[in-house]
Amino acid sequence: MPRPSSFDSIVIGAGAAGFFAAIEAGKTGKRILLIDHSSQIGEKIRISGGGRCNFTNVNASHENYLSENPNFCRSALSQYPPEKFIELVKKHKIKFHEKKLGQLFCDDSSKEIIEMLYAEAELAGVELYNPYSVGKIHYQPDEKYRFKIDHMFESKSLIIATGGLSIPLIGASDFGYRIAKQFGLNVIEPRPALVPFVIKEEAIRNMTGTSFDSITQHKKTKFRENVLFTHKGLSGPAILQISSYWKEGEEITINLCPDLDLLKELQTLKASKDTTKKQKLKNVLKIFEYPENLNNKITRKNIFPDKFIEYLETKFDLEKTLAESSDKELEKITNSINKFSFIPDGTEGYTKAEVTRGGVDTKELDSKTMECKKVPGLFFIGEAVDVTGWLGGYNFQWAWASGYLAGHNC
């Protein structure tokens, strides 16, 4: 029987976290093997940010992450903050820009980040083995980790970076959770995050294509970003953000015109001598506008699109003039706008979810190294762990930071 291929550490999963862990481990002079089951490495990196990869966020802190232990990610983010990854990007002369809210994107293509990782892996002497799937891991205390693919492999330590369940079309699997359970580790129940909501109410789905600048709220958590009505329900950055906090049966509230106290505006108009008050309510709502910058030209755009007014007409009598409408009626109408509330019928699931919430319980891991407390030499990083970032580059920053820790401590 041939001798097994022996390494100092083996990384399973060549996504952002795994690739980076292998690179950082290789830099320490260790012999590193990086294995992935896909023939196309880094697919999630490639498709991210509309193909331009939102590779980090300059504002990343523990406050931008969800976990059963919200302080767990502090150590990783302090040891490998966004500035360090930005330095690496600059070293490879990749041009980038800040889009909004601290989000950094490649000027050209996400492929530049993938090419950078390949180049760094080569410099670090990382051996890449793909496409190969790993089955059961064999390990006895004080021994090496072993598994067989086309022949036997062994290593002193093992880093699991196989992600979560989101976007199965590009190879997502439950491998990381299965390995965790094999070694007796607790797994926080996974669920889709950063995912659109499904709403069955036809009147809402009839607003497909309508968007609003909004404040979207779940309990005490709020996000100020766009929402978009779709043929299935609701999407857009604010919805994706809030979905990570939502559980089945809970209510979501959206302020569809956060910069306008609509009730006060209508009451003032009604009490004035302005002839607008003699118009039908559906027409009065069309006078409210906001400035929009289109190709460096400022134009005015209706706050309430026609489709939304048609939706309101299914709930209220908008044929009345403003003057004929009572304050109580106006309050009901404006509440449906400033406090647009609904209970989602569900989400679009892992197919559309950008990330997976939940994963390997952080109580099982050392926050300074990402190593399992119960199983020496076994590490879990990235999306496989119960740490989920906001939309906007935070999940990539967690991948780089957790990969950095594991790479230097494996």
C-alpha positions, 0 to 999 in steps of 0.5 A, spaced: 500 500 500 502 506 498 504 511 503 499 517 504 500 524 502 502 527 508 501 535 509 502 540 515 495 542 514 489 540 509 484 546 508 477 543 505 473 548 501 477 553 496 472 559 497 474 566 500 475 563 507 479 557 505 483 560 500 485 565 504 487 560 510 491 556 505 495 562 503 496 564 510 498 557 513 503 557 507 506 563 508 509 560 515 513 555 511 508 549 512 506 544 507 499 546 505 494 542 501 487 546 499 482 541 496 475 543 493 469 539 490 468 544 484 472 544 478 471 552 478 474 555 484 471 561 487 465 561 484 461 565 490 467 570 489 466 571 482 458 572 482 458 577 488 457 584 487 454 584 480 461 581 478 465 586 481 466 583 488 464 587 494 471 584 497 470 588 504 467 594 508 471 599 511 466 600 517 467 592 519 466 591 526 463 586 531 456 590 531 455 588 523 455 581 525 449 576 527 451 570 532 449 567 538 455 570 541 456 577 538 462 578 541 466 572 538 468 575 531 472 581 535 478 577 535 478 576 528 476 582 526 482 586 530 487 581 528 485 582 521 482 588 519 479 591 513 485 595 512 490 589 511 486 586 505 486 593 502 493 593 502 493 586 499 489 588 493 493 595 492 499 590 492 496 587 486 494 593 483 487 592 483 483 598 482 477 599 486 472 604 489 467 605 495 460 605 492 456 607 499 456 605 506 463 603 506 462 598 501 469 596 496 468 594 489 473 592 484 473 597 478 473 592 473 472 584 475 471 580 481 476 575 477 481 580 479 480 578 486 480 570 484 487 571 480 490 575 486 488 569 491 491 564 486 497 568 485 498 568 493 497 561 493 502 559 488 507 564 492 506 561 499 507 554 496 500 551 497 498 545 493 491 545 490 487 539 489 480 539 485 475 537 483 475 532 489 470 530 494 472 528 501 468 523 505 469 521 512 474 524 516 478 519 520 482 521 527 484 518 533 486 523 539 494 524 538 494 522 531 493 525 524 487 527 520 486 522 515 481 521 509 481 517 502 480 520 495 484 517 490 489 515 495 490 516 502 491 523 505 493 525 512 495 532 516 497 534 523 491 539 522 485 540 518 481 546 516 474 546 514 472 552 510 466 549 506 461 554 507 453 554 508 447 552 504 446 558 500 446 558 493 446 550 491 447 551 484 454 553 485 456 547 490 453 549 497 453 543 501 452 541 508 459 538 509 461 542 514 455 541 519 456 533 518 464 534 520 462 538 526 457 533 528 461 527 526 466 530 532 460 531 537 460 539 536 454 543 536 451 546 530 446 552 531 440 550 526 442 553 519 437 558 515 437 562 509 439 569 510 440 576 506 434 573 502 428 576 499 421 575 502 415 571 499 408 575 500 402 571 497 398 577 497 396 579 490 395 586 491 402 587 494 405 582 488 402 587 483 407 592 485 412 588 481 418 593 479 416 599 484 422 601 489 422 606 495 428 609 499 425 606 506 427 605 513 425 597 514 424 595 521 424 588 525 423 589 532 428 594 534 433 593 528 432 598 522 436 599 516 435 605 511 436 602 504 432 601 498 426 596 498 423 593 491 417 589 490 417 583 486 413 578 483 414 574 489 414 579 494 419 584 497 427 584 495 432 590 495 438 591 500 433 593 506 429 587 505 436 582 505 439 586 511 432 585 515 431 578 513 437 575 517 434 577 523 427 575 521 423 568 524 417 565 521 411 569 523 414 575 525 412 582 523 416 587 518 414 594 518 417 599 513 417 606 512 416 608 505 417 615 505 422 616 511 423 623 510 416 626 510 411 626 515 405 625 510 399 626 515 402 632 517 403 634 510 396 632 508 393 636 514 396 642 513 394 642 505 387 641 507 387 647 512 390 651 507 387 655 501 391 651 496 386 649 491 390 642 491 385 640 497 379 639 492 383 634 488 382 627 489 386 623 494 389 619 489 392 625 485 394 629 491 399 623 493 402 624 486 404 631 488 409 629 493 416 628 489 424 627 491 430 629 487 433 624 483 440 624 480 440 621 473 447 621 469 449 627 473 442 631 472 437 632 478 430 631 476 424 630 480 421 623 481 414 621 484 415 618 491 409 614 490 409 610 483 402 609 480 402 602 482 403 603 489 397 608 489 393 603 485 395 598 491 392 603 496 386 604 492 384 596 494 385 598 501 382 605 501 377 610 498 382 615 494 376 618 490 374 622 495 377 629 495 382 631 500 377 636 503 372 631 504 377 626 508 377 626 515 383 626 519 382 619 522 381 617 514 388 620 513 391 617 519 389 610 516 392 612 509 398 615 512 399 609 517 399 604 511 405 608 508 409 610 514 408 604 517 407 599 512 407 592 516 406 585 513 408 578 515 412 575 510 409 568 508 416 565 508 423 567 504 426 565 497 430 560 501 437 558 500 437 558 492 436 566 493 440 567 500 446 570 499 449 567 506 447 562 511 445 564 518 447 559 523 452 553 523 458 551 528 456 553 535 462 559 536 462 556 543 466 550 540 471 554 538 477 558 540 475 566 538 483 567 537 485 561 533 478 558 530 481 551 533 476 547 536 476 546 544 474 539 544 478 537 538 485 539 537 488 541 530 481 541 527 478 548 525 472 551 522 472 558 519 468 562 514 460 561 513 461 554 516 461 558 523 455 561 526 457 568 524 453 572 519 455 579 516 450 584 514 450 585 506 455 590 503 462 586 504 462 584 511 461 576 510 468 577 505 471 580 511 469 575 516 472 570 511 479 573 510 479 574 518 477 567 520 481 564 515 487 569 517 487 566 524 486 559 522 492 559 517 497 562 523 494 557 528 494 551 524 
